[in-house]
Amino acid sequence: MKVSGSTAKENTTAEDKIRESLHMLQPSATDKENLVAAGRILRSAKQSKEAKTENVTLSRTKSNLSIKSKKITFQDKAVQTARGEKIKIEVEDLTSTAGPSQNYWEVLAERRQIALDDAFDEIKTLKDRIQEKQDEVNKLKEQSEKLKAEKLVQEEMLKESRALIAVLEDMIENDSNGINHSLDDSMP
């Protein structure tokens, strides 16, 4: 009996040692055609979650200011159609000779809308950066013009001081010559 009991224990330990399969790939919340590993989110889904949290924080601050409660509706780009239907492009849409169905065009339009929104946001940020750079360039141009004007004033002052030095040197030479002549005259 001991032998049969030990084989049963060996069988259970062998069953316990069977490796579990890897995590299943799950469809992402925003795109049913692309599979995403557990814990990973597509970029467009991250942006929509950030927008959702911003809406919540804004509504919380507004609700703190006003005593009346307000109904908050969240908008998510990923949930623009009915939840279970018309989200996935099917094989028939791509292989049929009659052409794609209405579902295909709706999904395609949603994807293009999301891409356009992303591009619009990127263009907006780039325009802001360009405007900031143009403001910096304008400030630098103004500073450059001020420095050029100051340079001209400094050069004019330098010319005047050189002219003054030349006049003073002439006066000193004339004075020293005059002193020498007056000394020569005074000696008998």
Secondary structure, DSSP 8 states (H G I E B T S, - for coil): -HHHHHHHHHHHHHHHTS-------EE-SS-SSSEE-TT---HHHHHHHHHHHHHHHHHHHHHHHSSS--------TT-SS-SSSS-S--HHHHH-SS---HHHHHHHHHHHHHHHHHHHHHHHHHHHHHHHHHHHHHHHHHHHHHHHHHHHHHHHHHHHHHHHHHHHHHHHHHHHHHHHHHHHHH--
